[in-house]
Amino acid sequence: MSQRVLLTGATGFIGRNLYGPLMEAGLEVRCLTRKPAEARGLWPDRRWVGGDIGEPASLTSALAGCETAYYLVHGMGSHGPGWAEAELRWAGNFARAAGSAGVRRIVYLGGVAPQGTPSEHLLSRLKTGEALRAGPVPTLELRAGMIIGVGSASWTIVRDLAARLPAMVLPGWLSYRNEPVALEDVLAALLAGAHIGLPESTWWDIPGPEALSGREILLRLAAVMGRKPLLLKIPLITPRLSSHWIRLVTRAEYAVARELVEGLTSDLLATRPGYWEAAGLPPPVGLEEAARRAIAGEAGTLSRAGSVAETLAGWLTPRKHPAQRPAQRKDPPGEAPCL
């Protein structure tokens, strides 16, 4: 009999992409949503169950018989006041409901802990992980930085900046480093979380193979597109002011962009990076390969205005010969810290 799992956040960026790998691995997947009829209209081949993370009583039947529950819920998207407090409450309620239902493990995708003071967004991610790990069900918390893949808000921002601006004004916060990781590697990490040994709750970082500044990420993404934009460093531009600029240039929502950018005020580097080896997974792919996959995956999805803007930017941007593209690093990440 196949293992039954509950997939929360099933209509979100990670959840809707994780469904396929879970099914291919032979797992029986229940997808949780507050609006099952609407979800069935979009994905009629998936098994949808109704339930609301904010109402624990509604989770009883959804969790019944499940061995593993994936917790992929994030309240930031609501943009409402008090979303961080609500998120913490949801996590505690879910952990208790999972314990009552006999769930054997929870797998949660969170965010890397910054080396400086965390933004509200990052702090909420970390507190959610703590709340789940403090519950009665052994919980595996995986912490990712910038995820490179279609549908990722972080990817959308850096991809659009690299594609649409022949010249860029670089705020000082783009000097901080991140370890971008491909969506496919994040999905593999989450899938492995269903069977990796978990005697008690724990957490791991799941970094990409390189630590790169925001400037390096933009330049290397532009190079993948055959471009070499002019970069002008202006340190006095604040993250909040930058979020307005990002809204004008990219497809990212302002509220989401603001939260993400305000989290980039210190390095976001792994402090416990050994998960790939512990889970028996191959090393994650580099930035260029992850970017090429994402670009191919979103081909044909741009609006007419977006396509025109990128065509114009391409005419105005100096071209970069493919031979000059930085070589992709193939070495696996080590134990020392390299979003």
VOBA-1610 file (N, C-alpha, C; in pm, whole numbers, padded with zeros to 5 digits, always signed):
BEGIN
Met+00085-00119+00000Met+00000+00000+00000Met+00089+00124+00000Ser+00059+00220-00086Ser+00143+00339-00098Ser+00123+00431+00021Gln+00228+00505+00051Gln+00223+00601+00160Gln+00132+00718+00122Arg+00048+00759+00214Arg-00043+00870+00189Arg+00015+00997+00249Val+00012+01104+00169Val+00065+01232+00218Val-00040+01341+00197Leu-00036+01441+00283Leu-00120+01559+00268Leu-00031+01673+00222Leu-00073+01737+00114Leu+00003+01846+00055Leu-00073+01976+00082Thr-00025+02056+00178Thr-00085+02187+00202Thr-00016+02288+00110Gly-00081+02403+00090Gly-00026+02499-00005Gly-00023+02442-00145Ala-00118+02355-00175Ala-00112+02278-00299Ala-00135+02362-00424Thr-00194+02480-00409Thr-00214+02567-00525Thr-00104+02673-00537Gly-00010+02673-00442Gly+00098+02771-00444Gly+00214+02730-00532Phe+00315+02813-00536Phe+00431+02793-00623Phe+00496+02657-00602Ile+00535+02626-00479Ile+00603+02499-00453Ile+00504+02383-00456Gly+00389+02399-00394Gly+00294+02289-00385Gly+00249+02236-00519Arg+00217+02326-00612Arg+00167+02277-00742Arg+00277+02212-00824Asn+00405+02247-00795Asn+00518+02181-00863Asn+00561+02052-00796Leu+00535+02040-00665Leu+00576+01921-00592Leu+00483+01803-00617Tyr+00360+01830-00656Tyr+00262+01723-00674Tyr+00313+01615-00770Gly+00364+01656-00885Gly+00411+01560-00984Gly+00519+01466-00931Pro+00629+01519-00873Pro+00731+01431-00818Pro+00679+01336-00710Leu+00586+01383-00627Leu+00530+01295-00524Leu+00454+01179-00587Met+00374+01208-00689Met+00298+01102-00757Met+00392+01007-00830Glu+00493+01060-00895Glu+00589+00976-00968Glu+00664+00883-00873Ala+00678+00925-00746Ala+00745+00841-00647Ala+00652+00735-00589Gly+00528+00729-00637Gly+00435+00626-00591Gly+00359+00661-00466Leu+00358+00787-00427Leu+00286+00829-00307Leu+00141+00864-00342Glu+00054+00845-00246Glu-00087+00883-00262Glu-00102+01025-00205Val-00137+01119-00290Val-00133+01260-00252Val-00273+01319-00238Arg-00299+01377-00121Arg-00418+01458-00099Arg-00376+01604-00102Cys-00446+01684-00178Cys-00415+01827-00190Cys-00516+01908-00109Leu-00467+01983-00014Leu-00554+02061+00073Leu-00577+02200+00016Thr-00702+02244+00018Thr-00736+02378-00028Thr-00864+02426+00040Arg-00877+02555+00055Arg-01002+02611+00109Arg-01112+02612+00005Lys-01074+02604-00124Lys-01172+02612-00233Lys-01156+02493-00327Pro-01201+02375-00284Pro-01179+02254-00366Pro-01245+02260-00503Ala-01363+02319-00514Ala-01430+02324-00644Ala-01349+02406-00743Glu-01297+02519-00697Glu-01215+02604-00784Glu-01086+02533-00824Ala-01024+02464-00727Ala-00899+02392-00757Ala-00922+02278-00855Arg-01035+02208-00841Arg-01064+02098-00934Arg-01082+02150-01076Gly-01134+02272-01088Gly-01149+02329-01221Gly-01016+02354-01289Leu-00912+02385-01209Leu-00779+02411-01265Leu-00697+02283-01281Trp-00709+02193-01184Trp-00632+02067-01187Trp-00729+01950-01162Pro-00807+01913-01260Pro-00911+01811-01239Pro-00858+01671-01209Asp-00732+01644-01240Asp-00678+01511-01220Asp-00619+01490-01080Arg-00625+01592-00995Arg-00567+01581-00862Arg-00677+01559-00757Arg-00640+01493-00649Arg-00738+01467-00543Arg-00738+01583-00445Trp-00846+01656-00442Trp-00857+01774-00357Trp-00945+01745-00236Val-00901+01796-00121Val-00981+01786+00000Val-00994+01926+00059Gly-01111+01956+00112Gly-01134+02087+00170Gly-01080+02098+00310Gly-01028+02214+00344Gly-00976+02239+00477Gly-00911+02375+00483Asp-00909+02431+00602Asp-00853+02564+00623Asp-00752+02558+00736Ile-00627+02595+00707Ile-00521+02592+00809Ile-00560+02677+00930Gly-00638+02780+00907Gly-00679+02867+01017Gly-00788+02809+01104Glu-00846+02696+01064Glu-00953+02632+01141Glu-00915+02485+01163Pro-00849+02454+01274Pro-00797+02319+01297Pro-00901+02208+01285Ala-01025+02236+01324Ala-01128+02132+01317Ala-01152+02085+01174Ser-01125+02173+01077Ser-01148+02138+00936Ser-01038+02047+00881Leu-00932+02024+00958Leu-00819+01945+00910Leu-00830+01797+00946Thr-00923+01762+01035Thr-00930+01626+01087Thr-00943+01521+00977Ser-01041+01537+00890Ser-01061+01437+00785Ser-00950+01441+00681Ala-00896+01560+00655Ala-00789+01572+00555Ala-00663+01500+00600Leu-00633+01504+00729Leu-00511+01442+00783Leu-00528+01294+00813Ala-00651+01246+00822Ala-00676+01107+00861Ala-00606+01009+00766Gly-00527+00920+00823Gly-00460+00817+00744Gly-00333+00861+00676Cys-00294+00987+00691Cys-00172+01037+00627Cys-00050+01009+00713Glu+00056+00960+00653Glu+00180+00936+00724Glu+00269+01061+00725Thr+00262+01138+00617Thr+00346+01257+00602Thr+00259+01375+00563Ala+00290+01491+00616Ala+00221+01614+00577Ala+00325+01717+00535Tyr+00306+01772+00416Tyr+00393+01880+00369Tyr+00329+02014+00406Tyr+00404+02094+00481Tyr+00353+02224+00523Tyr+00417+02332+00436Leu+00341+02380+00339Leu+00392+02476+00241Leu+00306+02602+00241Val+00257+02639+00358Val+00168+02754+00372Val+00249+02876+00412His+00216+02991+00353His+00283+03115+00389His+00180+03227+00387Gly+00171+03302+00498Gly+00070+03406+00508Gly+00106+03538+00446Met+00231+03555+00398Met+00273+03683+00344Met+00188+03725+00226Gly+00141+03628+00148Gly+00064+03661+00030Gly-00066+03732+00059Ser-00115+03722+00184Ser-00241+03788+00217Ser-00225+03939+00228His-00102+03986+00257His-00070+04127+00270His-00151+04198+00380Gly-00227+04122+00455Gly-00311+04185+00558Gly-00234+04209+00685Pro-00283+04300+00771Pro-00216+04325+00898Pro-00224+04202+00988Gly-00115+04177+01059Gly-00113+04063+01150Gly-00090+03929+01084Trp-00044+03930+00956Trp-00026+03802+00887Trp+00081+03716+00953Ala+00186+03779+01008Ala+00293+03700+01070Ala+00244+03630+01196Glu+00162+03698+01276Glu+00106+03637+01396Glu+00013+03522+01359Ala-00066+03544+01254Ala-00156+03439+01208Ala-00078+03317+01161Glu+00031+03341+01091Glu+00111+03230+01040Glu+00167+03145+01153Leu+00212+03209+01259Leu+00265+03136+01374Leu+00154+03053+01441Arg+00036+03112+01450Arg-00078+03041+01510Arg-00117+02920+01425Trp-00117+02939+01292Trp-00152+02829+01202Trp-00056+02711+01221Ala+00073+02742+01232Ala+00173+02635+01244Ala+00151+02553+01370Gly+00127+02621+01482Gly+00103+02549+01607Gly-00022+02464+01600Asn-00129+02520+01544Asn-00254+02445+01530Asn-00236+02324+01439Phe-00163+02342+01330Phe-00144+02231+01236Phe-00062+02119+01299Ala+00042+02155+01374Ala+00124+02054+01439Ala+00041+01971+01537Arg-00044+02036+01613Arg-00128+01964+01708Arg-00231+01876+01636Ala-00291+01929+01529Ala-00389+01851+01454Ala-00323+01730+01389Ala-00201+01747+01338Ala-00128+01635+01279Ala-00096+01529+01384Gly-00060+01573+01503Gly-00032+01479+01610Gly-00155+01399+01648Ser-00269+01465+01657Ser-00394+01397+01691Ser-00435+01297+01584Ala-00401+01326+01458Ala-00438+01238+01347Ala-00341+01123+01328Gly-00231+01120+01404Gly-00135+01011+01391Gly-00034+01028+01279Val-00019+01150+01227Val+00081+01176+01124Val+00221+01149+01180Arg+00306+01085+01101Arg+00438+01045+01151Arg+00547+01149+01127Arg+00528+01235+01027Arg+00628+01339+01005Arg+00566+01457+00930Ile+00623+01574+00953Ile+00588+01696+00880Ile+00714+01743+00809Val+00700+01781+00683Val+00811+01838+00606Val+00773+01982+00573Tyr+00859+02074+00611Tyr+00830+02217+00597Tyr+00941+02287+00518Leu+00902+02371+00424Leu+01000+02452+00350Leu+01000+02593+00405Gly+01112+02633+00465Gly+01127+02766+00521Gly+01235+02845+00450Gly+01289+02943+00519Gly+01389+03029+00460Gly+01518+03030+00540Val+01628+03062+00472Val+01761+03069+00536Val+01763+03181+00641Ala+01828+03154+00752Ala+01843+03255+00856Ala+01948+03357+00814Pro+01915+03487+00815Pro+02013+03588+00775Pro+02121+03605+00881Gln+02235+03657+00839Gln+02343+03682+00934Gln+02321+03810+01012Gly+02231+03895+00966Gly+02195+04017+01037Gly+02054+04008+01093Thr+01994+04122+01122Thr+01858+04125+01174Thr+01759+04082+01065Pro+01675+03983+01093Pro+01583+03935+00989Pro+01467+04032+00965Ser+01419+04034+00842Ser+01299+04109+00810Ser+01178+04036+00868Glu+01062+04099+00864Glu+00941+04035+00915Glu+00914+03905+00840His+00937+03907+00709His+00916+03789+00626His+01005+03673+00670Leu+01136+03698+00683Leu+01228+03591+00719Leu+01208+03546+00864Leu+01180+03640+00953Leu+01157+03604+01092Leu+01034+03513+01104Ser+00931+03544+01028Ser+00811+03461+01029Ser+00840+03321+00979Arg+00922+03310+00874Arg+00959+03179+00823Arg+01029+03096+00930Leu+01121+03160+01002Leu+01198+03089+01104Leu+01111+03051+01223Lys+01024+03140+01265Lys+00936+03111+01379Lys+00835+03002+01345Thr+00790+03000+01220Thr+00700+02893+01178Thr+00769+02758+01189Gly+00894+02752+01146Gly+00969+02627+01158Gly+00985+02586+01304Glu+01013+02681+01390Glu+01028+02651+01533Glu+00898+02597+01591Ala+00786+02658+01553Ala+00656+02613+01605Ala+00624+02471+01560Leu+00653+02439+01436Leu+00628+02304+01387Leu+00719+02203+01455Arg+00846+02239+01470Arg+00942+02146+01532Arg+00914+02126+01681Ala+00846+02223+01743Ala+00813+02211+01885Ala+00687+02128+01908Gly+00618+02090+01802Gly+00494+02015+01815Gly+00518+01867+01838Pro+00412+01788+01843Pro+00423+01645+01877Pro+00469+01555+01763Val+00475+01608+01640Val+00513+01527+01524Val+00656+01562+01482Pro+00745+01463+01465Pro+00881+01493+01414Pro+00872+01573+01285Thr+00945+01684+01281Thr+00935+01777+01168Thr+01072+01801+01107Leu+01076+01792+00975Leu+01196+01825+00900Leu+01176+01962+00838Glu+01257+02059+00880Glu+01252+02194+00825Glu+01368+02211+00727Leu+01336+02242+00602Leu+01437+02269+00501Leu+01435+02418+00469Arg+01552+02480+00471Arg+01562+02625+00454Arg+01629+02659+00321Ala+01554+02726+00236Ala+01606+02764+00104Ala+01620+02915+00096Gly+01714+02959+00012Gly+01727+03100-00017Gly+01650+03132-00144Met+01713+03200-00237Met+01649+03234-00364Met+01627+03108-00447Ile+01502+03084-00487Ile+01470+02968-00569Ile+01458+03012-00714Ile+01533+02946-00801Ile+01534+02979-00944Ile+01438+02885-01016Gly+01322+02938-01053Gly+01223+02857-01122Gly+01100+02938-01156Val+01025+02893-01254Val+00905+02964-01299Val+00804+02970-01186Gly+00760+03089-01152Gly+00663+03107-01045Gly+00724+03161-00917Ser+00855+03154-00904Ser+00923+03209-00786Ser+00927+03361-00796Ala+00884+03429-00690Ala+00885+03576-00690Ala+01028+03628-00701Ser+01122+03565-00631Ser+01262+03608-00637Ser+01317+03595-00778Trp+01288+03481-00842Trp+01334+03459-00979Trp+01272+03562-01072Thr+01143+03588-01058Thr+01076+03684-01145Thr+01144+03820-01137Ile+01180+03862-01016Ile+01242+03993-00998Ile+01377+04000-01068Val+01467+03906-01037Val+01602+03915-01094Val+01601+03886-01243Arg+01515+03798-01288Arg+01506+03767-01429Arg+01458+03888-01509Asp+01354+03955-01460Asp+01301+04071-01532Asp+01399+04188-01532Leu+01468+04209-01421Leu+01568+04316-01417Leu+01678+04290-01520Ala+01725+04166-01524Ala+01832+04132-01618Ala+01786+04142-01763Ala+01658+04114-01790Ala+01607+04110-01927Ala+01559+04245-01977Arg+01523+04336-01886Arg+01451+04457-01928Arg+01529+04587-01911Leu+01647+04581-01851Leu+01721+04705-01827Leu+01858+04700-01895Pro+01884+04785-01993Pro+02017+04791-02053Pro+02121+04849-01957Ala+02072+04926-01859Ala+02158+04981-01753Ala+02081+04971-01622Met+02151+04941-01513Met+02086+04923-01384Met+02154+05007-01278Val+02073+05065-01191Val+02122+05133-01071Val+02124+05030-00960Leu+02239+05005-00902Leu+02252+04900-00802Leu+02257+04957-00661Pro+02156+04931-00579Pro+02161+04972-00439Pro+02269+04895-00364Gly+02311+04948-00250Gly+02415+04884-00172Gly+02378+04745-00125Trp+02246+04720-00104Trp+02206+04589-00051Trp+02229+04476-00152Leu+02253+04508-00278Leu+02281+04404-00376Leu+02424+04350-00364Ser+02500+04402-00268Ser+02633+04348-00244Ser+02628+04226-00151Tyr+02514+04205-00084Tyr+02503+04090+00006Tyr+02488+03961-00074Arg+02534+03852-00013Arg+02542+03725-00085Arg+02424+03631-00054Asn+02402+03544-00149Asn+02290+03452-00149Asn+02339+03322-00211Glu+02267+03214-00194Glu+02304+03087-00257Glu+02184+03034-00338Pro+02164+03087-00458Pro+02046+03050-00538Pro+02043+02899-00565Val+01922+02844-00559Val+01905+02700-00579Val+01793+02677-00680Ala+01812+02579-00768Ala+01714+02550-00871Ala+01588+02490-00812Leu+01475+02524-00872Leu+01347+02469-00829Leu+01350+02317-00827Glu+01406+02257-00930Glu+01409+02110-00938Glu+01485+02049-00821Asp+01591+02118-00774Asp+01666+02066-00660Asp+01587+02082-00531Val+01512+02189-00519Val+01427+02208-00400Val+01320+02098-00396Leu+01260+02067-00510Leu+01158+01962-00515Leu+01219+01826-00479Ala+01340+01799-00526Ala+01407+01673-00492Ala+01435+01665-00342Ala+01474+01780-00283Ala+01500+01783-00139Ala+01373+01756-00059Leu+01262+01815-00102Leu+01135+01793-00033Leu+01088+01650-00048Leu+01102+01594-00167Leu+01062+01456-00190Leu+01142+01362-00101Ala+01273+01385-00091Ala+01358+01301-00006Ala+01318+01313+00140Gly+01257+01427+00176Gly+01215+01446+00314Gly+01108+01350+00360Ala+01040+01283+00266Ala+00935+01189+00304Ala+00991+01057+00356His+01120+01030+00328His+01174+00900+00369His+01310+00907+00439Ile+01373+01025+00445Ile+01501+01034+00514Ile+01481+01004+00663Gly+01581+00944+00727Gly+01570+00914+00869Gly+01540+01039+00951Leu+01439+01030+01039Leu+01397+01147+01117Leu+01355+01102+01257Pro+01453+01065+01341Pro+01417+01021+01477Pro+01358+01132+01562Glu+01392+01257+01529Glu+01337+01372+01600Glu+01341+01493+01507Ser+01274+01599+01548Ser+01268+01719+01465Ser+01406+01778+01443Thr+01429+01827+01323Thr+01558+01889+01291Thr+01541+01982+01173Trp+01649+02050+01135Trp+01645+02139+01018Trp+01775+02130+00942Trp+01769+02161+00814Trp+01885+02169+00726Trp+01867+02288+00631Asp+01977+02347+00592Asp+01976+02441+00480Asp+01988+02361+00351Ile+01928+02412+00243Ile+01943+02347+00111Ile+01994+02453+00012Pro+02122+02488+00020Pro+02177+02594-00065Pro+02213+02545-00204Gly+02220+02638-00297Gly+02280+02611-00427Gly+02430+02603-00411Pro+02505+02574-00519Pro+02648+02546-00507Pro+02738+02668-00491Glu+02684+02791-00509Glu+02770+02909-00503Glu+02706+03020-00420Ala+02793+03094-00351Ala+02751+03216-00282Ala+02776+03334-00375Leu+02670+03404-00413Leu+02680+03511-00511Leu+02612+03637-00460Ser+02672+03751-00488Ser+02607+03877-00455Ser+02493+03902-00553Gly+02404+03996-00516Gly+02297+04031-00608Gly+02350+04082-00740Arg+02459+04156-00736Arg+02521+04207-00858Arg+02568+04092-00947Glu+02633+03992-00886Glu+02681+03878-00963Glu+02566+03799-01024Ile+02458+03784-00948Ile+02342+03712-01000Ile+02285+03783-01122Leu+02268+03915-01113Leu+02213+03991-01226Leu+02304+03981-01349Leu+02434+03996-01329Leu+02527+03990-01442Leu+02527+03852-01508Arg+02523+03748-01427Arg+02530+03614-01483Arg+02398+03573-01549Leu+02286+03621-01497Leu+02159+03596-01565Leu+02155+03670-01699Ala+02203+03795-01697Ala+02209+03871-01823Ala+02297+03800-01924Ala+02408+03742-01877Ala+02499+03671-01969Ala+02432+03549-02030Val+02349+03480-01951Val+02275+03366-02006Val+02188+03412-02123Met+02137+03536-02114Met+02054+03592-02220Met+02136+03660-02328Gly+02269+03650-02316Gly+02357+03709-02416Gly+02374+03859-02402Arg+02357+03912-02282Arg+02364+04057-02261Arg+02468+04094-02157Lys+02509+04219-02161Lys+02607+04270-02065Lys+02566+04413-02027Pro+02469+04427-01935Pro+02418+04560-01900Pro+02520+04643-01824Leu+02500+04774-01828Leu+02583+04867-01753Leu+02527+04876-01612Leu+02613+04858-01511Leu+02570+04861-01372Leu+02628+04984-01301Leu+02542+05061-01238Leu+02583+05181-01165Leu+02551+05164-01018Lys+02651+05168-00933Lys+02630+05145-00791Lys+02595+05275-00720Ile+02477+05278-00654Ile+02434+05394-00575Ile+02390+05342-00439Pro+02479+05341-00339Pro+02453+05276-00211Pro+02338+05336-00131Leu+02300+05462-00155Leu+02203+05529-00069Leu+02059+05488-00096Ile+02033+05412-00200Ile+01897+05369-00228Ile+01857+05261-00128Thr+01746+05283-00056Thr+01702+05190+00047Thr+01624+05074-00014Pro+01612+04962+00060Pro+01530+04851+00010Pro+01386+04892-00018Arg+01326+04975+00068Arg+01187+05016+00047Arg+01172+05097-00082Leu+01267+05188-00106Leu+01262+05265-00230Leu+01285+05174-00350Ser+01374+05077-00335Ser+01401+04983-00444Ser+01278+04903-00481Ser+01193+04870-00382Ser+01075+04789-00411Ser+00979+04863-00504His+00974+04997-00494His+00891+05074-00588His+00948+05064-00730Trp+01079+05074-00740Trp+01146+05063-00869Trp+01124+04924-00930Ile+01134+04822-00846Ile+01114+04685-00892Ile+00972+04665-00945Arg+00875+04728-00878Arg+00737+04716-00922Arg+00718+04772-01063Leu+00789+04879-01094Leu+00776+04941-01225Leu+00838+04857-01336Val+00945+04786-01304Val+01022+04716-01406Val+00982+04569-01420Thr+00944+04506-01311Thr+00920+04362-01312Thr+00772+04329-01297Arg+00742+04201-01307Arg+00605+04152-01290Arg+00569+04125-01146Ala+00661+04145-01052Ala+00637+04113-00912Ala+00537+04210-00849Glu+00452+04157-00761Glu+00361+04241-00685Glu+00441+04327-00588Tyr+00394+04451-00567Tyr+00468+04543-00481Tyr+00484+04489-00339Ala+00376+04440-00279Ala+00382+04395-00139Ala+00480+04280-00123Val+00478+04186-00218Val+00572+04074-00211Val+00715+04121-00235Ala+00733+04208-00335Ala+00868+04260-00364Ala+00924+04333-00244Arg+00841+04412-00178Arg+00887+04488-00062Arg+00938+04393+00047Glu+00860+04289+00079Glu+00901+04196+00183Glu+01030+04123+00146Leu+01041+04081+00020Leu+01160+04008-00022Leu+01284+04097-00020Val+01271+04219-00072Val+01386+04309-00078Val+01430+04350+00061Glu+01335+04372+00151Glu+01373+04412+00287Glu+01444+04300+00363Gly+01433+04178+00311Gly+01508+04068+00371Gly+01651+04059+00322Leu+01688+04142+00224Leu+01822+04135+00165Leu+01913+04243+00222Thr+01922+04250+00353Thr+02006+04351+00417Thr+02125+04288+00490Ser+02149+04161+00464Ser+02268+04092+00514Ser+02284+03964+00433Asp+02397+03897+00448Asp+02419+03772+00376Asp+02316+03667+00418Leu+02270+03589+00321Leu+02181+03476+00346Leu+02257+03350+00304Leu+02336+03298+00397Leu+02424+03185+00368Leu+02395+03067+00459Ala+02410+02948+00405Ala+02383+02826+00480Ala+02478+02812+00599Thr+02423+02768+00710Thr+02505+02735+00827Thr+02500+02584+00857Arg+02405+02514+00794Arg+02402+02368+00803Arg+02368+02312+00666Pro+02468+02302+00577Pro+02442+02270+00436Pro+02454+02125+00394Gly+02463+02029+00483Gly+02494+01892+00442Gly+02376+01806+00399Tyr+02262+01864+00372Tyr+02142+01784+00343Tyr+02154+01703+00215Trp+02215+01760+00112Trp+02224+01687-00015Trp+02293+01552+00005Glu+02401+01552+00081Glu+02472+01427+00107Glu+02392+01337+00201Ala+02333+01394+00306Ala+02258+01316+00403Ala+02139+01246+00340Ala+02078+01311+00240Ala+01960+01255+00174Ala+01996+01170+00054Gly+02126+01157+00024Gly+02168+01078-00090Gly+02134+01141-00224Leu+02132+01273-00229Leu+02097+01345-00350Leu+02223+01395-00422Pro+02217+01411-00554Pro+02332+01467-00626Pro+02349+01615-00593Pro+02467+01671-00617Pro+02487+01814-00591Pro+02389+01899-00672Pro+02344+02010-00619Pro+02253+02097-00694Pro+02322+02159-00814Val+02243+02194-00916Val+02299+02254-01036Val+02332+02401-01010Gly+02419+02457-01095Gly+02460+02596-01081Gly+02357+02694-01133Leu+02386+02821-01112Leu+02292+02929-01147Leu+02258+02928-01295Glu+02359+02917-01381Glu+02332+02925-01525Glu+02238+02814-01572Glu+02262+02692-01528Glu+02176+02581-01569Glu+02035+02600-01515Ala+02025+02642-01388Ala+01892+02667-01330Ala+01819+02776-01407Ala+01892+02881-01446Ala+01830+02991-01520Ala+01785+02947-01657Arg+01865+02867-01726Arg+01826+02820-01858Arg+01698+02736-01852Arg+01688+02653-01750Arg+01567+02573-01734Arg+01446+02663-01710Ala+01462+02762-01624Ala+01350+02852-01593Ala+01308+02932-01715Ile+01405+02982-01789Ile+01374+03061-01908Ile+01300+02976-02011Ala+01344+02852-02028Ala+01275+02762-02122Ala+01134+02731-02073Gly+01117+02718-01941Gly+00987+02683-01885Gly+00883+02792-01899Glu+00927+02918-01909Glu+00830+03027-01919Glu+00820+03082-02061Ala+00878+03012-02156Ala+00872+03056-02296Ala+00727+03069-02342Gly+00697+03183-02402Gly+00563+03206-02454Gly+00462+03255-02354Thr+00505+03279-02230Thr+00410+03322-02127Thr+00411+03472-02101Leu+00505+03545-02160Leu+00513+03689-02136Leu+00398+03762-02205Ser+00355+03872-02144Ser+00256+03958-02207Ser+00319+04028-02327Arg+00235+04085-02413Arg+00289+04156-02528Arg+00375+04274-02484Ala+00329+04346-02381Ala+00407+04460-02333Ala+00543+04416-02279Gly+00544+04304-02205Gly+00669+04253-02153Gly+00764+04211-02263Ser+00712+04145-02365Ser+00795+04103-02478Ser+00855+04222-02551Val+00773+04327-02570Val+00823+04447-02637Val+00933+04513-02555Ala+00911+04524-02423Ala+01010+04586-02336Ala+01143+04511-02341Glu+01137+04380-02344Glu+01260+04301-02345Glu+01328+04306-02482Thr+01250+04315-02588Thr+01309+04330-02721Thr+01383+04463-02732Leu+01319+04570-02684Leu+01384+04702-02687Leu+01510+04704-02602Ala+01501+04643-02483Ala+01619+04638-02396Ala+01731+04560-02463Gly+01695+04454-02535Gly+01796+04375-02606Gly+01869+04456-02712Trp+01796+04543-02783Trp+01860+04627-02884Trp+01957+04727-02821Leu+01924+04772-02699Leu+02004+04877-02635Leu+02117+04823-02549Thr+02112+04695-02518Thr+02212+04637-02428Thr+02328+04579-02507Pro+02452+04606-02465Pro+02566+04543-02531Pro+02554+04391-02526Arg+02594+04326-02633Arg+02584+04181-02639Arg+02704+04115-02574Lys+02680+04002-02513Lys+02788+03925-02452Lys+02799+03793-02524His+02917+03767-02580His+02936+03643-02656His+02922+03523-02562Pro+02852+03418-02602Pro+02833+03302-02515Pro+02962+03244-02460Ala+03072+03257-02535Ala+03199+03200-02488Ala+03249+03269-02362Gln+03200+03391-02336Gln+03244+03465-02218Gln+03164+03431-02093Arg+03063+03345-02109Arg+02979+03312-01996Arg+03061+03243-01888Pro+03046+03278-01761Pro+03124+03213-01655Pro+03098+03063-01653Ala+03203+02987-01630Ala+03190+02842-01625Ala+03105+02801-01507Gln+03020+02699-01528Gln+02935+02652-01420Gln+03015+02566-01325Arg+03001+02594-01197Arg+03070+02515-01097Arg+03000+02380-01080Lys+03080+02273-01079Lys+03021+02139-01070Lys+03056+02069-00940Asp+03141+02130-00858Asp+03178+02066-00733Asp+03063+02072-00635Pro+03041+01967-00557Pro+02935+01970-00457Pro+02970+02068-00347Pro+02869+02127-00280Pro+02897+02218-00171Pro+02961+02147-00054Gly+03053+02212+00014Gly+03118+02151+00129Gly+03045+02181+00257Glu+03104+02145+00370Glu+03041+02170+00498Glu+03047+02316+00539Ala+03148+02389+00489Ala+03159+02529+00525Ala+03062+02611+00440Pro+03005+02722+00496Pro+02910+02800+00418Pro+02974+02864+00296Cys+02917+02850+00194Cys+02970+02913+00073Cys+02926+03052+00087Leu+02058+03356-00074Leu+01968+03348-00138Leu+02027+03434-00240
//
